[in-house]
Amino acid sequence: MHVLMVHARVKPECAEAFRAATLENARHSRKEEGVVRFDLFRMAEDPSRFMILEIYRQTGDHAKHRETAHYRKWREVVEAMMAEPRRGEKWTDCA
């Protein structure tokens, strides 16, 4: 498994637009063959902070995801919404 946790802080006025764009990306991403899970979370104490949990069968599946039209569209749409650069953490399972 290849696990990616992406942390994003968006401009407060963009939070709902970011949420909508990311849920649309997630909907398409879940249909990808190598995607096990693709979920969006919002911080309870700060609604401008989000975490995207992406779980892939293998590392190469994440690379394939980054080449999809829906990911490229999402990246372009949310670029101006960011209050700071997104931060990704790569994890692996312990099995």
C-alpha positions as CSV (number, residue, x, y, z in Angstrom):
1,M,0.0,0.0,0.0
2,H,1.0,3.6,-0.7
3,V,-0.7,6.1,1.6
4,L,-0.6,9.9,1.1
5,M,-2.0,12.4,3.5
6,V,-2.2,15.9,1.9
7,H,-2.7,18.8,4.3
8,A,-4.2,22.0,2.8
9,R,-5.0,25.4,4.3
10,V,-7.1,27.5,2.0
11,K,-8.2,31.1,2.0
12,P,-11.3,31.2,4.3
13,E,-13.4,32.6,1.5
14,C,-12.4,29.7,-0.8
15,A,-13.2,26.9,1.7
16,E,-16.5,25.8,0.1
17,A,-15.2,26.1,-3.4
18,F,-12.1,24.0,-2.4
19,R,-14.4,21.4,-0.7
20,A,-16.6,21.1,-3.8
21,A,-13.7,20.9,-6.3
22,T,-11.9,18.3,-4.1
23,L,-15.0,16.1,-3.7
24,E,-15.4,16.2,-7.5
25,N,-11.8,15.1,-7.9
26,A,-12.3,12.4,-5.2
27,R,-15.4,11.0,-7.0
28,H,-13.4,10.5,-10.2
29,S,-10.3,9.3,-8.3
30,R,-12.2,6.5,-6.6
31,K,-12.9,5.0,-10.0
32,E,-9.2,4.6,-10.8
33,E,-8.0,1.0,-10.8
34,G,-5.2,1.5,-8.3
35,V,-7.1,3.6,-5.8
36,V,-8.2,1.9,-2.6
37,R,-9.5,5.0,-0.8
38,F,-9.7,8.7,-1.5
39,D,-11.4,10.8,1.2
40,L,-11.6,14.5,2.2
41,F,-11.6,15.6,5.8
42,R,-12.1,19.1,7.3
43,M,-10.6,20.3,10.6
44,A,-13.4,20.9,13.1
45,E,-11.6,23.8,14.8
46,D,-10.6,25.5,11.6
47,P,-12.8,25.1,8.5
48,S,-10.1,26.4,6.2
49,R,-7.9,23.4,6.9
50,F,-8.4,20.1,5.0
51,M,-6.7,16.7,4.8
52,I,-7.0,14.4,1.8
53,L,-6.4,10.7,2.5
54,E,-5.3,8.9,-0.6
55,I,-4.6,5.1,-0.4
56,Y,-3.2,3.4,-3.5
57,R,-2.4,-0.3,-4.1
58,Q,1.2,0.6,-5.0
59,T,3.4,3.6,-5.4
60,G,3.0,3.6,-9.2
61,D,-0.7,4.1,-8.9
62,H,-0.2,7.5,-7.3
63,A,2.0,8.5,-10.3
64,K,-0.8,7.4,-12.6
65,H,-3.3,9.4,-10.6
66,R,-1.3,12.6,-11.1
67,E,-1.5,12.1,-14.9
68,T,-5.4,12.0,-15.0
69,A,-7.4,14.8,-16.5
70,H,-9.5,15.2,-13.3
71,Y,-6.4,15.6,-11.1
72,R,-4.8,18.1,-13.4
73,K,-8.1,20.1,-13.5
74,W,-8.4,20.0,-9.7
75,R,-4.8,21.2,-9.3
76,E,-5.4,24.1,-11.7
77,V,-8.7,25.1,-10.1
78,V,-7.5,25.0,-6.5
79,E,-4.1,26.7,-7.0
80,A,-5.4,30.2,-6.3
81,M,-7.4,29.0,-3.3
82,M,-4.4,28.0,-1.3
83,A,-3.4,30.1,1.8
84,E,-0.1,28.2,1.9
85,P,1.4,25.4,-0.2
86,R,-0.1,22.0,0.2
87,R,2.0,19.6,2.3
88,G,2.0,15.8,1.5
89,E,3.1,13.0,3.8
90,K,3.9,9.6,2.3
91,W,3.2,6.5,4.4
92,T,3.3,2.8,4.0
93,D,1.4,0.0,5.7
94,C,3.2,-2.1,8.3
95,A,2.1,-5.5,7.1
